[in-house]
Amino acid sequence: MYKIIAIDMDGTLLNTEKVVTDKTKAALKKAGEKGVKIVLASGRPIEGLKRYLEELDLMKEDEYVLSYNGCLVQETKTEKIICEFGLKGKDLHYFYDISCNLGVNIHAFSPKRGLITPKTSRYTEVEATINKIDINICDFASIKEDEDIIKIMLIDEPEILQKAEDAIPKELYDKYNIVKSTPYFLEIISKDAGKGVGLKALADHLNVKQEEVIAVGDAGNDLDMIEYAGLGVAMANASDDVKKIADYITADHNEDGVAKVIEKFILV
């Protein structure tokens, strides 16, 4: 029997209207009633997940969330941290230099300062709007080398960002976990972090075996949790690399793909 289902948000749980359909809500409710932990696993900060956690009745005792691509694993109600993985100011300085050299925009998340950027851009505004958070203009030179940073993002028009991604030195992939969550977001997190690492930490915390875990996603930042899970599921709209490693491919995010996974593997 499966005991945890970890679900990506954008392109997976949410349809193109950024809505969880009634059918999917009903399936999630039934899974929860069977004792299955419903865990949202997203690149978003927890502020950008709260309204969905509330909508799905997950803002209560003994419920959990993976935010910032698994950099933070927390209890939803208390925000008590189960585990965390982060970067430092020196990493931000390094990628700021890279962003300047490659001609792309950059922003980052800080535990103290929130969403920070040296100058706002279209996609920083997208990030702020989606997550209902403020943009804090910040001179990155003012950030100390040992200051905690949750994650860094290179952001720009898809074609510009793709060229920048292609130009990033390959050795950096050995030092950092670099994943593309959307065509306009390239995310840099700790090499120790990721949705898969966060999901394993949560499963261990709850004494749940790997084979009792389902993970559902669509993009590059979902790869490691889909690989980790006993049942790794790709959406029909997932990228080819996600589909390649998945154990099962469900319907797309506009056809209640998550609900269909729950009906097939949990509500049986």
C-alpha positions as CSV (number, residue, x, y, z in Angstrom):
1,M,0.0,0.0,0.0
2,Y,1.2,3.5,-0.8
3,K,1.6,5.9,2.1
4,I,2.9,9.1,0.5
5,I,2.1,10.8,-2.8
6,A,4.3,13.7,-3.6
7,I,2.9,16.0,-6.3
8,D,4.5,18.8,-8.2
9,M,2.3,21.9,-8.7
10,D,2.8,23.7,-12.0
11,G,2.2,21.5,-15.0
12,T,1.1,18.6,-12.7
13,L,-1.5,19.3,-10.0
14,L,-2.5,22.6,-11.5
15,N,-4.1,22.9,-14.9
16,T,-3.3,25.7,-17.3
17,E,-5.7,28.0,-15.4
18,K,-3.6,27.3,-12.2
19,V,-6.6,25.5,-10.7
20,V,-7.0,22.2,-8.9
21,T,-10.1,20.7,-10.5
22,D,-13.0,19.4,-8.4
23,K,-12.3,15.8,-9.7
24,T,-8.7,16.0,-8.5
25,K,-9.7,17.5,-5.1
26,A,-12.2,14.7,-4.6
27,A,-9.5,12.1,-5.4
28,L,-7.0,13.7,-3.0
29,K,-9.6,13.8,-0.3
30,K,-10.3,10.1,-0.7
31,A,-6.6,9.3,-0.7
32,G,-6.2,11.3,2.5
33,E,-9.1,9.5,4.1
34,K,-7.3,6.2,3.4
35,G,-4.3,7.5,5.4
36,V,-2.1,8.5,2.4
37,K,0.0,11.6,3.0
38,I,-0.6,14.2,0.3
39,V,2.6,16.2,-0.1
40,L,2.9,19.2,-2.4
41,A,6.4,19.3,-3.8
42,S,7.2,22.5,-5.6
43,G,9.9,25.0,-6.6
44,R,7.7,27.7,-5.1
45,P,8.3,29.2,-1.6
46,I,5.8,28.1,1.0
47,E,4.1,31.5,0.7
48,G,3.1,30.5,-2.8
49,L,1.7,27.2,-1.7
50,K,-0.4,28.2,1.3
51,R,-3.6,29.0,-0.6
52,Y,-3.4,25.6,-2.2
53,L,-2.6,23.9,1.1
54,E,-5.7,25.6,2.6
55,E,-7.8,24.7,-0.4
56,L,-6.9,21.1,-0.1
57,D,-7.3,21.0,3.8
58,L,-3.6,20.3,4.3
59,M,-2.9,23.2,6.7
60,K,-3.2,21.1,9.8
61,E,-1.3,18.9,12.2
62,D,0.9,16.2,10.8
63,E,0.9,17.5,7.2
64,Y,4.0,18.3,5.3
65,V,5.2,20.3,2.3
66,L,8.4,20.4,0.1
67,S,9.2,23.9,-1.0
68,Y,12.0,25.5,-3.0
69,N,12.5,22.3,-4.9
70,G,13.1,20.3,-1.7
71,C,15.5,22.8,-0.1
72,L,12.9,23.0,2.8
73,V,10.8,20.2,4.2
74,Q,8.3,21.6,6.7
75,E,5.2,20.9,8.6
76,T,2.4,22.9,6.9
77,K,0.7,24.3,10.0
78,T,3.6,25.2,12.2
79,E,6.3,25.6,9.4
80,K,8.6,23.6,11.7
81,I,11.5,22.5,9.6
82,I,12.1,18.8,9.1
83,C,15.2,19.3,7.0
84,E,16.8,22.1,5.0
85,F,19.6,22.5,2.4
86,G,20.9,25.9,1.3
87,L,23.5,28.0,-0.3
88,K,25.6,31.0,0.9
89,G,26.2,34.6,-0.2
90,K,29.4,33.6,-1.9
91,D,27.4,31.3,-4.2
92,L,25.1,34.2,-5.1
93,H,28.0,36.4,-5.8
94,Y,29.4,33.8,-8.1
95,F,26.2,33.3,-10.1
96,Y,25.6,37.0,-10.2
97,D,28.9,37.4,-12.1
98,I,27.9,34.5,-14.4
99,S,24.5,36.2,-15.0
100,C,26.2,39.4,-16.0
101,N,28.6,37.6,-18.3
102,L,25.8,35.7,-19.9
103,G,23.5,38.7,-20.2
104,V,20.6,37.1,-18.2
105,N,18.5,38.3,-15.3
106,I,18.9,36.8,-11.8
107,H,17.0,36.7,-8.6
108,A,17.3,34.7,-5.4
109,F,15.5,33.7,-2.2
110,S,16.8,34.6,1.2
111,P,15.4,33.5,4.6
112,K,15.8,37.0,5.9
113,R,15.1,39.2,2.9
114,G,12.6,37.1,0.8
115,L,12.7,37.5,-3.0
116,I,15.8,39.6,-3.9
117,T,17.1,40.9,-7.1
118,P,19.5,43.8,-8.1
119,K,16.9,44.9,-10.7
120,T,13.4,43.7,-11.4
121,S,12.5,42.0,-14.7
122,R,9.4,40.5,-16.3
123,Y,10.0,37.0,-14.9
124,T,10.8,38.3,-11.4
125,E,7.4,39.9,-11.5
126,V,5.9,36.6,-12.7
127,E,7.5,34.9,-9.7
128,A,6.2,37.5,-7.3
129,T,2.7,37.5,-8.7
130,I,2.4,33.7,-8.8
131,N,3.5,33.4,-5.2
132,K,1.9,36.6,-3.9
133,I,5.2,37.9,-2.4
134,D,7.0,41.2,-2.6
135,I,10.1,41.9,-4.7
136,N,13.0,43.4,-2.7
137,I,15.6,45.3,-4.8
138,C,18.9,44.5,-3.3
139,D,22.5,45.3,-4.1
140,F,24.0,41.7,-4.1
141,A,27.4,43.2,-3.1
142,S,25.8,44.1,0.3
143,I,25.2,40.4,1.0
144,K,27.9,38.8,3.1
145,E,29.6,35.7,1.8
146,D,28.3,33.6,4.7
147,E,24.7,34.8,4.6
148,D,22.2,32.0,4.0
149,I,20.6,31.8,0.6
150,I,17.9,29.3,-0.2
151,K,18.1,29.2,-3.9
152,I,19.3,31.2,-6.9
153,M,17.5,31.6,-10.2
154,L,18.6,32.7,-13.7
155,I,15.6,34.0,-15.4
156,D,14.9,35.3,-18.9
157,E,13.1,34.8,-22.2
158,P,13.3,31.0,-23.0
159,E,15.5,31.4,-26.0
160,I,17.9,33.7,-24.1
161,L,17.9,31.4,-21.1
162,Q,18.6,28.3,-23.2
163,K,21.7,29.9,-24.7
164,A,22.9,30.9,-21.2
165,E,22.2,27.4,-19.9
166,D,24.3,25.9,-22.8
167,A,27.1,28.3,-21.9
168,I,27.3,27.4,-18.1
169,P,30.5,25.5,-17.4
170,K,29.8,21.8,-17.1
171,E,31.9,21.5,-14.0
172,L,29.3,23.6,-12.1
173,Y,26.8,20.7,-12.4
174,D,29.2,18.7,-10.2
175,K,29.1,21.5,-7.6
176,Y,25.4,22.6,-7.7
177,N,22.1,21.0,-8.5
178,I,21.0,23.0,-11.6
179,V,17.5,22.3,-12.9
180,K,15.1,24.0,-15.3
181,S,11.6,24.2,-13.8
182,T,10.1,26.1,-16.6
183,P,11.5,27.4,-19.9
184,Y,12.2,30.8,-18.3
185,F,13.4,29.6,-14.8
186,L,16.8,27.9,-14.3
187,E,17.2,27.1,-10.7
188,I,20.4,26.6,-8.7
189,I,20.2,24.9,-5.4
190,S,22.6,23.0,-3.1
191,K,24.1,19.9,-4.5
192,D,22.7,18.2,-1.5
193,A,19.2,19.4,-2.2
194,G,16.4,18.4,-4.5
195,K,12.8,17.1,-4.4
196,G,14.1,13.5,-4.3
197,V,16.4,14.2,-1.3
198,G,13.6,16.1,0.4
199,L,11.1,13.4,-0.2
200,K,13.5,10.7,1.1
201,A,14.1,12.8,4.2
202,L,10.3,13.1,4.8
203,A,9.8,9.4,4.2
204,D,12.5,8.5,6.7
205,H,11.0,11.0,9.2
206,L,7.6,9.2,8.8
207,N,9.1,5.7,8.7
208,V,7.8,5.2,5.2
209,K,9.6,2.8,2.9
210,Q,10.7,3.9,-0.6
211,E,8.4,1.4,-2.3
212,E,5.5,3.0,-0.4
213,V,6.0,6.4,-2.1
214,I,4.5,7.8,-5.3
215,A,5.9,10.9,-7.0
216,V,4.2,12.7,-9.8
217,G,5.8,15.5,-12.0
218,D,6.4,16.9,-15.4
219,A,9.7,18.9,-15.5
220,G,13.5,18.6,-14.9
221,N,13.2,19.6,-11.2
222,D,10.9,16.5,-10.7
223,L,13.4,14.0,-12.1
224,D,15.1,13.0,-8.8
225,M,11.9,12.5,-6.9
226,I,10.4,10.4,-9.7
227,E,13.6,8.3,-9.7
228,Y,13.5,8.0,-5.9
229,A,9.8,7.0,-5.5
230,G,8.6,3.4,-5.6
231,L,6.2,4.5,-8.3
232,G,7.5,7.4,-10.3
233,V,4.8,9.0,-12.5
234,A,5.2,11.4,-15.4
235,M,2.4,13.6,-16.7
236,A,1.5,13.2,-20.4
237,N,2.7,16.8,-20.8
238,A,6.0,16.0,-19.2
239,S,9.4,16.6,-20.8
240,D,10.9,13.6,-22.6
241,D,13.6,13.1,-20.0
242,V,11.0,12.8,-17.3
243,K,8.9,10.3,-19.3
244,K,12.0,8.3,-20.0
245,I,12.7,7.5,-16.3
246,A,9.0,7.2,-15.1
247,D,7.4,3.9,-14.2
248,Y,4.0,5.1,-15.5
249,I,2.7,8.0,-17.6
250,T,-0.7,9.4,-16.7
251,A,-3.0,11.9,-18.5
252,D,-1.9,15.5,-18.8
253,H,-2.6,18.3,-16.3
254,N,-5.7,19.5,-18.1
255,E,-7.2,15.9,-18.0
256,D,-6.9,15.2,-14.3
257,G,-3.8,13.2,-14.6
258,V,-3.1,13.3,-10.8
259,A,-6.7,12.1,-10.1
260,K,-6.2,9.2,-12.5
261,V,-3.0,8.1,-10.7
262,I,-4.8,8.1,-7.4
263,E,-7.8,6.2,-8.7
264,K,-5.5,3.6,-10.4
265,F,-2.9,3.0,-7.6
266,I,-4.5,4.2,-4.3
267,L,-8.3,3.9,-4.5
268,V,-8.3,0.3,-5.5
